[in-house]
Amino acid sequence: MSDYPEAARPLAELTPRHEFFVGIDSDGCAFDTMEVKHKECFIPEIIKVWGLQPVSKYAREAAEFVNLYSKWRGINRWPALTMVFDLLAERPEVEARGVEIPSAPRLREFIKDDNYPKSNDGLAAYMSVFPDSELDRAMAWTTGVNDAVADMVHGVPPFPWVRESLAALADTADLIVVSATPVEALTREWHEHDIARYVRVIAGQEMGKKALHLELAAAGNYPADRILMIGDAPGDRKAAVANGALFFPINPGYEEASWRRFLDEAMQRFFDGTYGGEYESALIAEFENLLPETPPWKS
């Protein structure tokens, strides 16, 4: 078993109660919160804190592409931020305005350092060893994002058919939340809508990456064909693949239909042992076609 942050102990100590295990992503998968969080919280703070007001139009396009409409949808906020900077730096429209886009070398070093979780606490610990004004700005940004989310994101219910799916799963499978969102926000949202009672652990960014969540909670405790990850982003599928688990995609833009398909069809296939193979492959192919690699302004 991999080394893990102390915060992830509830995952490592999880003992099976059922024969099946299901991990469920939160933002954009269980909850329709991706759009409001990024468009109203993340992106305004990017523009404000990193001085991108002169190119706000292009900053918004780049951030929406990375975080919502591309194969990188759902990645951790730190590599997502540097990807936004890279996309902006190569745009001739931005260069024509003479705006200096942050190169963020200190932030990139933090991202590459596996000794520190890619969370606010991880950044704070890193800054205590490697203090730098660029990291002060990074902390101001991520703190501002979290404050904006806490202030803005309320009353957003789960997608239709999520509650019914969780209730149907809970009698046969052990469920956990598998997310890159801070635990505080996850806990608030899952309790606000009374669906936390269906899951045994709410795992967020403080507990490590999603692949680690699945490794600690499920790998070796359940047969691989009885472990399922439900997610709306390629990173969710990668976490499943890393642990030899199955993956059910919630298609961006078609979330309600995806959950209905899960409830009416895919869940029983999972329990019957007929989910893997051609059925899963067809769902994944459909999912991947919705998330391009090339930004629309390059097409």
C-alpha positions, 0 to 999 in steps of 0.5 A: 500500500502506498504511503498516504497523508494522515488525513487519508487514514479513514480510507486506509482503515475502511473495512468492507461491509458489502461485496461491492465498492463504488467511488463517486466523484462530486463536482460535475458528477453527483452535483451540477456545481462545475459551471458555477464554481469555475465561472463564478469563483475560480475564474474571477479569482484567476483574473483578479489575483494574477493580474489578467484584467487586460486579457480577461476574455482570453483568460476566461476562454482558457480556464473554461476550456481546461476545467470544463470542456476538455480532456483535462476537465476535473484536474487538480486546481494547481496544474489546471492554473498553470495550463491556463497560463500556458494557453494564454502565453501562446495566444497572439491576441494576448501577446499583442496586448503586451500583457506578461502572463505569469510563468509561475516557476515556484508554483510548478516546483510545488506541483512536481514535489510529491512530498506535499499534497496539492491542497491549501494545507500542502501549499502552506507546508511547502511555503514554510520550507520554500517561502516565495512571493509567488507562492504568497500570491498562489495562496491568496488565489486559492484562499479566495477561490474557497471563500468564493465557493463558500459564499456562492455555491449553495442550494445546488442539488444533486443531478436528477437520479443521483439520490435514487442511485445512491439509495439503490447502491447502498444496500449492496455496495460500500460507497465513498466520495472520491474528489479533488475538491477540499473536504470542507466543501464536499462535506457541506454539500453532501450534508446540505442535500442529505446524501452524506448518509449513503457514503462511508467516507467523503474523500477530498484533495487533502487525502491525496489523489483520486487513485490513492483514494481508491487504492487505500479504500478498495484495492485488495479489499474487493475483487477488481470487477466489483470496484466501480468508479463513477465520474465525469472527467478523464482523471476519474477513469485514470484513477479507476484504471490505475486500480484495475477497477471499472468506470462508469462515465457521467457525460458532460452536458448529458448528466441526467441521462447518464444517471438514468442509464446507470440506475436503469441499466448499468448498476444491475450489470455491475452487480451481475458481472456483465458490466465490463467488456464491450458494454463499458468500452462503448460507454467510455468511447462515447464519453471521450468523444465529448472532451477534446484535446485541442482548444476551439481557437486552434481548430 
